[in-house]
Every structure is written in structure tokens, then in C-alpha cells.
Amino acid sequence: MVNSQESESLVKNVLGKVFNRKPKPGGSDEEARNLSASYTEHTWEIDIIKSQYGSSGINIQNPSQSHGLSSSEAKALLEKNGPNALPKAKEITNFELLGRQFVNVLWGLLLAAAILSLIAFIQGTDIKPIDLSDLWVAIIIIVMIFGFCFVAFYQERKAIKAVSGFKNLLPEVSWVIRDGKETSVAASELVVGDIIRIKNGTRVPADARILQCAQLKLETSAITGEAEPIEHHKDAVPENVNIFEAKNVGFNGSLCVDGEAYAVVIRTGANTIIGQIASLTTNQDEKPSRLQAQIKKFVKLLGLPAVTLGLIIFIIGGFVHKWHGWIGMLSRSFLACAIGMVPCGLPATVTSSLTIVARRLGKKNIYVKKLDIVEALGSVRIIASDKTGTLTKNIMTVTNLWTHNDFIAGLPNLSMKNVLGKASLDDFETPISDVLMCMSVCNAAKFEGEEAIEVGKKNGKFAIEMDNNNVERKTIGQPSEAAMIKYVDRVMDVDLLRKGYNVVFEIPFNSKRKWHLMIIKNKDLKDGNTEYKLLMKGASEILIEKCSTILTKGGEIPLNTEEKNAFQNAYDTFGSEGRRVIGFVSKTFTAPSNIAFALEAENFPLKELTFLGVCAIMDPPRDETAGAIRDCKTAGIKVFMVTGDHHLTANAIARQIGLIEDIPGKKKDWDTIHGEAISHLTDEEWSRLLSHDYLVFARTTPEQKLLIVEQCQKRKEIIAMTGDGVNDSPALKKSDIGIAMGTGSDVAKQAADIVLMDDNFASIVKGVEEGRLMFDNIKKLLVYTMPHCFPQILSIDLGTEIAPGVAMCKEPAEGDIMRRPPRDRKKNLVSKGLLSYAYLYTGQFLSIGCILSYFCVFW
């Protein structure tokens, strides 16, 4: 078995010094507490930034004209603080990993017996003819030990990943201003105070405070776990704003999907946010195996009396035989008692059984990195799950439309009875047709083929994959816009629709305006003017204030108070369900044919517009999630949702999957808490919070996720943490069972104990069932092997016993296995009842049977 922590065994102590890695220093748990508190630059105004980084020569009015650090200053800082590189975890060698498989107390007992047998054989070689029985005992034991250690080694070696996940997040080259010139340098050579240029399609090479930006959008899933690109700015934020919620700092590893910026480097290497997350992951100690701990208790329970009895028999035999051949006597008495009372075939059988279970789980898309984690999964009491990509599909989807008192779920109805192929706008009623047109045309996302997808990725575009009606179409663009064209494309050809419109002007969306505008040319008029149509989409609560009319089936009508109230009702309905509401407006107007539209000139209408309707967008739950949640509730497993999303969105998803429910007459067993409040909870408040069966943690940061795990473990709970992002890796590493998604980051997979290859939360329930079944079957195996008498040890325990023992571990589950509460962590593998059943009941029947068989043969 793997990485035992026992100290009683002499073999363990010797091998442990050679093969067990010492815990890395660093106090990562305390460092996690101050992860965000160590950042203050996001609260500084630009002039303070300039004074604090005086040697950088920052030009406030035009950062591109800054002087930057001199080459000599940069070189000195690089020599002083080291390269801009992330901490590396020491990769275990094959020799070390193989050696760790031998660090097992039961293997130690068998190895001690083999050594004693070998010594007894050597001592007896002067007696003719030579008795080879002691030699064969030693050889058989050693072969068995090496054989099963190689099985465990092979399984773990196959699962170990090189620490490359963090490296994949970092760029190789960065653009920097030094000596008054913009030049490219290796990203590893950046130092604090460097002024860098962040370009579209590149990754941010270090944590940097933004000095100037133009429509900058960064995809920060490496830090926050959320895939939606976030617009950034240069303005200072209040002191009470967390660094993770500040939008004026570009984090190391973030991807620039739009715009560009100039920024000053404030942290490099291990001191960046991603670097500290890497440290939290690599500096944590190896988690002790619960199965090994149970076996350790079992050996203590039986081993001490067995060794004592063996020594007593040895002493008595020594006096009787006057210590003649005392080494052989010691070997045989040790084998007869110490080994005979303890089923030393248990490690071999358990290793074989765990391997079979791991392969069975593999067929269910559950990849187990360490064999003995299977048993731990069966005793899990809490599953703390990330929302995005774990409980949900991580695909933004248009779920509803609303137009003038008309709620539409799913796709809109066609106005004609039969349509061959895809429809056109004429097949839909007004204003549905206008909304679909605006969704398609006023939209920067587009469909691409495989080649275009690869080019898009290289250029930093945001790629999404969806599957509608079993036809996979890939898109380039922001997730929300991609969701819209996917929605429209299910009923009509978006590419063909767009070809019918000539776009002459566009204003991209930004977080200040909160809208996206396009102007299309309709037709030229005879008076030298041209008819244009303005299309806008964006925050519906802002767009409706620009409108004076609303489009209905009968045409435009005034947007009076009654109509605004109807809109507000739709907006509140969608918002309460955690859906993002996007509004659409339009306006037909005339202007000179030679006009040059410009936002500053305001030569196009931005008032008296016509409101068309809204669409509701969300990341929907996975189809299997609700059923898996029900199974967890039946099995007595607590489920916590841990997400970086807003609490309203998180609560809405939690209700959809059945995680939180308000049942009349039943005590409320759930609660919601904001991440900011987590760090300020007292022990009493934590105990009260964790007494709930179901919790939603919203707006959480990486160290807060780690804190949740620690607080659960502090209360002796066995917790499994699921996740897929880099931000989840510290908590995955710290939790009793870390579960990563197959499509997650390499870092998360490396930190986890289990990888769900199908990203299916429901697979966890299957794993829990297999873990519970494994524990039950190991108990059956113990009852089966413990009653054997002394002469059977080699012929049965290490030979014929393994095959039926493994077969016993393939026993099907009891009918109530997933209706029981989780196993108490204090409950031992071997209880008094099990010992009584094994020795006083089963053992007696076996003994009587053996005695009767003896008399039948030899009497």
C-alpha cells in the first residue's frame, strides 16, 4: 500500500527516512489568510503609483511614453529577487515511488518473518540433508511483497502528472518599456516596476496595476474560475474592495481577449496571486491514507498480543530444548503466533481488490490516482462542489425571450405550419423577428471551422463549443454573444441572415456604457439621404430608459408606465432565477449618404428609440446534477456549492438542482453566505453554519475555499472538494478527497486524488457507492481470513486465500448501501463485534471442521 505513516515498524522507520519526503516549510495555511490582504496597489490613485514606483519613470498622461526602468536597474532587481517564475514541486522519482510502496506495517511483519526464516536456513545448512523449508518460506514471502508493491507502484506511477499546469498559464515573451524604448524580453526576466504592454491575444506575464487601457477585457478563469471575460479599467477602487474583485489589476496568467493596456508590474514569480496558489498546492503535506490508518489500528490490536505470545512460546521452547537451534525456534514461533494471528495476506488481497475496483471505476469515467482513496471516498460526509463546469455545463445558453407581455421558453414558434430546412425572419411574428435579427446582427461572435478556431485561439479569441440538435458548431467570441447566435442558428441560418445587412458603424460594448451599437444601411433615398437602422443590445434596464415606444404584434405603441411595469416584472422574474437579462432596441432614421458616424459627434439617435424585448441567458445545470443531489441527500451526504458567482445566481442554480428547498413544515436546513463574511466568522459561527446540511458559498476566493475545507476538517468531517480551475487546486490538495474535472486545468488534475473524465457530478455518487462497498467487503474479507490456524499461513493466507479473497471484494452492494448515513470517521475497520464474529463464531466452526477432517484422515 502507499505512503504509510506508522512509526512502530523498524522497517518503516528505515525505509521512511529514505523514501518519504519531508514536508516543505512555508506555513501555507497562514499565508493563504493574507493572500489578498497583502495587496494594496489596487486602492492607489495613479499619482501614488507614480511616486511609489519612482524609478519606473511613469508618464501619467501617456504611459506609452514612460521611460521605464533602466537596463541596469532591471538587471540588479532580477539578481536580487530572482526570475519571474513560479515555484516548482519536486517530482518524485520512480525509485522513490517504488520504495514508498514498501512502507507498510504488514509488509514489515512479513519482511521480518522472511529475514528470520532466511537466518534460520543459513544456520541450519550445516545439518545434512539441508532443510529447504525455511528458504522457501523466505523466498515466497519476498516474491509476494515485491509483486504486490509493483502493482501499487504501477497504478500510482500511471497517475502522476508532471508539474506543467502552471507553466502553461505563463507567456514566454513580454513587451516592456526600458530605457525609454518598448522592447520584448523573456517573461521570466520581468521585475517589479517594469512597465509592460498587454496586447490582445497575449497572457499577462505578472501581476500588474493598470495605468492606461482601451476596451481591455481579461479572461481570469485561472484565478476566479469564471469563464466570462471581465472588462478592466485604470481607476482606483475603495479600500474595502478585495483584490480579486478589483478590475484595475491584471493577474499573472490572465488572457487578454480584447483591447490593450499599459501596466506597471507589482508582483512577480511566487509572489503573484497565481504563484501563491501554486505554493499553496505544492507546499501542502501528503494526505495520510485513512485505509492505512485503519490497518495500522488493526495491526496494533492483534500484533502486540501476537508478538508477546510468540516471545512467550520462544522462551518456553528455549528452556525446554536448552536453547539448541534457538534462531530457527524464534523464526517458527514468530511465524506461528505473530504472523498467524494477523492475516498477513491482507495487504496483497486489499491491493488486488483496490486495483479491480479502480479499473471498474475507470469504466465509469472515474480515474483514481491512488488506490486507497477509493475507501476514503466511501466515508465522505461533505461534498463541496464548484458551480461553473461542475454542477453546470459551463456553456452560456439563451433560455427565454420576452416581448411585450409574451414570455417565451426555449425556441419561438414559427408563424407557418411547415418549414423545410431552416426558417427565415419572415416566418416569425413581430416583434420576435426583430429580436432575432438584432441578436444576430448586433453581435461580434461568429461561427468558425476548425482552422479558424485554431487561428482564433492564437490571436487570443475566446473559443466555445456547444452541441445543438447533435450538430456541433464552434464559435469565436464572448460567451454571451456566442449563446445568442447559437440560439438563433437553431431556427435559421445566421450567416445567411447577416449577409443581408450592410453594417456601416459600430460601438463595442464596455462596462461604462453597458451597451453595444451597430448601424446598418437600409437603402439610398432619392433626396441624397440614406435610410439607416440603429440596433442596440445591452443592459436592459439602461436601454429601456432610452426608449419612447415598444414594439408589439400590431406595431409600435407608447412606452407608458404600464408597459414599463410589465418589463420590470419580466426583468425581476428572470433575475430572481439567476439569469442575465439582455435588452434589444432599434431605430430607423435617415441621414446624409456621406455622413461619418462618430460617438463624439452624436450624429445618430440615442433617444426616442423603440424597445424590442429581452433575452435571458444562463449557464444551465447539467442534466444529471439534480438526480445526483437527490442521491446525496438519500445517502446522508452534505453538499456545499462553492462558487465565485453572485449569491442570487448561485441560489437560483441551487434551487434548480434541488440543493436548497423550502418545504412547508420542515426546518430550514440550508443557508447562503458571501465570501467576504467567511474570513470574519468565529468558531461558534462556523459550527452553527456547518451544522446545515446544504450551503451556498458565493463570491469566494481561493483562500476562502481552502478555509472552508480546513474548518470542516477541524470538526472531524470528511470532505471531498470538486473543481476544475487553477483556483481550486489548494482546496483540492487539502481536502480529504480532491476531485477534478477531466476538462479542468492540468494543475487541478495534479492536485486532485480523483479525476472525473466525463465531468459528471453524478459520477461522484457512483464512486461513493463503490467506496462504501469496498469497506463492507474488506470487513467480510477480514472475517474470512482471520480464523485460519497457524499451519495455514503460507498455503492459504499467501496462496490460495488471495483468489477467493479478491472474489469476495467483488461482492455486490447491499440494498441499503446508499440509504445509510456516511460512516463515522471514528468507526474502526475492525470492531469488537467483528473480532467476536471472526474468532468466537466463524473461527470455532473452522476449527471443529479442521479437527474432524484430521480424525477422518488419520484416525
Residue, then its C-alpha position, 0 to 999 in steps of 0.5 A: m500500500v502507499n505512503s504509510q505513516e506508522s512509526e512502530s515498524l523498524v522497517k518503516n522507520v528505515l525505509g521512511k527516512v529514505f523514501n518519504r519526503k519531508p514536508k516543505p516549510g512555508g506555513s501555507d495555511e497562514e499565508a493563504r489568510n493574507l493572500s489578498a490582504s497583502y495587496t494594496e496597489h489596487t486602492w492607489e490613485i495613479d499619482i501614488i503609483k507614480s511616486q511609489y514606483g519612482s524609478s519606473g519613470i511613469n508618464i501619467q498622461n501617456p504611459s506609452q511614453s514612460h521611460g521605464l526602468s533602466s537596463s541596469e536597474a532591471k538587471a540588479l532587481l532580477e539578481k536580487n529577487g530572482p526570475n519571474a517564475l513560479p515555484k516548482a514541486k519536486e517530482i518524485t522519482n520512480f525509485e522513490l515511488l517504488g520504495r514508498q510502496f514498501v512502507n507498510v506495517l504488514w509488509g514489515l511483519l512479513l519482511a521480518a518473518a522472511i529475514l528470520s526464516l532466511i537466518a534460520f536456513i543459513q544456520g541450519t545448512d550445516i545439518k545434512p540433508i539441508d532443510l529447504s523449508d525455511l528458504w522457501v518460506a523466505i523466498i515466497i514471502i519476498v516474491m509476494i511483497f515485491g509483486f504486490c508493491f509493483v502493482a501499487f507502484y504501477q497504478e500510482r506511477k500511471a497517475i502522476k502528472a508532471v508539474s506543467g499546469f502552471k507553466n502553461l498559464l505563463p507567456e514566454v515573451s513580454w513587451v516592456i518599456r526600458d530605457g525609454k524604448e518598448t522592447s520584448v524580453a523573456a517573461s521570466e526576466l520581468v521585475v517589479g516596476d517594469i512597465i509592460r504592454i498587454k496586447n490582445g491575444t497575449r497572457v499577462p506575464a505578472d501581476a500588474r496595476i493598470l495605468q492606461c487601457a482601451q476596451l481591455k477585457l481579461e479572461t481570469s478563469a485561472i484565478t476566479g474560475e469564471a469563464e466570462p471575460i471581465e472588462h478592466h479599467k485604470d481607476a482606483v477602487p475603495e479600500n474595502v474592495n478585495i483584490f480579486e474583485a478589483k478590475n484595475v489589476g491584471f493577474n499573472g496568467s490572465l488572457c487578454v481577449d480584447g483591447e490593450a493596456y499599459a501596466v506597471v508590474i507589482r508582483t512577480g514569480a511566487n509572489t503573484i496571486i497565481g504563484q501563491i496558489a501554486s505554493l499553496t498546492t505544492n507546499q501542502d503535506e501528503k494526505p495520510s491514507r485513512l485505509q492505512a490508518q485503519i490497518k495500522k489500528f488493526v495491526k496494533l490490536l492483534g500484533l502486540p498480543a501476537v508478538t508477546l505470545g510468540l516471545i512467550i512460546f520462544i522462551i518456553g521452547g528455549f528452556v525446554h530444548k536448552w536453547h539448541g537451534w534457538i534462531g530457527m525456534l524464534s523464526r517458527s514461533f514468530l511465524a506461528c503466533a505473530i504472523g498467524m494471528v494477523p492475516c498477513g495476506l491482507p495487504a496483497t488481497v486489499t491491493s488486488s481488490l483496490t486495483i479491480v475496483a479502480r479499473r471498474l471505476g475507470k469504466k465509469n469515467i472515474y480515474v483514481k490516482k491512488l488506490d486507497i482513496v477509493e475507501a476514503l471516498g466511501s466515508v465522505r460526509i461533505i461534498a463541496s462542489d464548484k458551480t461553473g463546469t461542475l454542477t453546470k455545463n459551463i456553456m452560456t445558453v439563451t433560455n427565454l425571450w420576452t416581448h411585450n407581455d409574451f414570455i417565451a421558453g426555449l425556441p419561438n414558434l414559427s408563424m407557418k405550419n411547415v418549414l423545410g430546412k431552416a426558417s427565415l425572419d419572415d416566418f416569425e411574428t413581430p416583434i420576435s423577428d426583430v429580436l432575432m435579427c438584432m441578436s444576430v446582427c448586433n453581435a461580434a461572435k461568429f461561427e468558425g471551422e476548425e482552422a479558424i478556431e485554431v487561428g482564433k485561439k492564437n490571436g487570443k479569441f475566446a473559443i466555445e463549443m456547444d452541441n445543438n440538435n447533435v450538430e456541433r458548431k464552434t464559435i469565436g467570441q464572448p460567451s454571451e454573444a456566442a449563446m445568442i447566435k447559437y440560439v438563433d442558428r437553431v431556427m435559421d441560418v445566421d450567416l445567411l441572415r447577416k449577409g443581408y445587412n450592410v453594417v456601416f458603424e459600430i460601438p463595442f460594448n464596455s462596462k461604462r456604457k453597458w451597451h453595444l451599437m451597430i448601424i446598418k444601411n437600409k437603402d439610398l433615398k432619392d433626396g441624397n439621404t440614406e435610410y439607416k437602422l440603429l440596433m442596440k443590445g445591452a443592459s436592459e434596464i439602461l436601454i429601456e430608459k432610452c426608449s419612447t415606444i415598444l414594439t408589439k404584434g400590431g406595431e409600435i405603441p407608447l412606452n407608458t408606465e404600464e408597459k414599463n411595469a410589465f418589463q420590470n416584472a419580466y426583468d425581476t422574474f428572470g433575475s430572481e432565477g439567476r439569469r442575465v437579462i439582455g435588452f434589444v432596441s432599434k431605430t430607423f432614421t435617415a441621414p446624409s449618404n456621406i455622413a461619418f458616424a462618430l460617438e463624439a459627434e452624436n450624429f445618430p439617435l440615442k433617444e426616442l428609440t423603440f424597445l424590442g424585448v429581452c433575452a435571458i441567458m444562463d449557464p444551465p445545470r447539467d442534466e444529471t446534477a439534480g438526480a445526483i443531489r437527490d442521491c446525496k441527500t438519500a445517502g446522508i451526504k452534505v453538499f456545499m456549492v462553492t462558487g465565485d458567482h453572485h449569491l442570487t445566481a448561485n441560489a437560483i442554480a441551487r434551487q434548480i438542482g434541488l440543493i436548497e428547498d423550502i418545504p412547508g413544515k420542515k426546518k430550514d436546513w440550508d443557508t447562503i453566505h458571501g465570501e467576504a463574511i467567511s474570513h470574519l466568522t468565529d468558531e461558534e459561527w462556523s459550527r452553527l453554519l456547518s451544522h446545515d446540511y446544504l450551503v451556498f458559498a458565493r463570491t469566494t476566493p481561493e483562500q476562502k475555499l481552502l478555509i472552508v475545507e480546513q474548518c470542516q476538517k477541524r470538526k472531524e468531517i470528511i470532505a471531498m472538494t470538486g473543481d476544475g480551475v487553477n483556483d481550486s487546486p489548494a482546496l483540492k490538495k487539502s481536502d480529504i478527497g480532491i476531485a477534478m474535472g477531466t476538462g479542468s486545468d492540468v494543475a487541478k488534475q495534479a492536485a486532485d486524488i480523483v479525476l472525473m473524465d466525463d465531468n459528471f457530478a453524478s459520477i461522484v455518487k457512483g464512486v461513493e457507492e463503490g467506496r462504501l462497498m469496498f469497506d463492507n467487503i474488506k470487513k467480510l474479507l477480514v472475517y474470512t481470513m482471520p480464523h485460519c490456524f497457524p499451519q495455514i499461513l503460507s498455503i492459504d493466507l499467501g496462496t490460495e486465500i488471495a483468489p477467493g479473497v479478491a472474489m469476495c471484494k467483488e461482492p455486490a452492494e447491499g440494498d441499503i448501501m446508499r440509504r445509510p448515513p456516511r460512516d463515522r470517521k471514528k468507526n474502526l475497520v475492525s470492531k469488537g463485534l467483528l473480532s467476536y464474529a471472526y474468532l468466537y463464531t466463524g473461527q470455532f466452526l473452522s476449527i471443529g471442521c479442521i479437527l474432524s477432517y484430521f480424525c477422518v484422515f488419520w484416525 
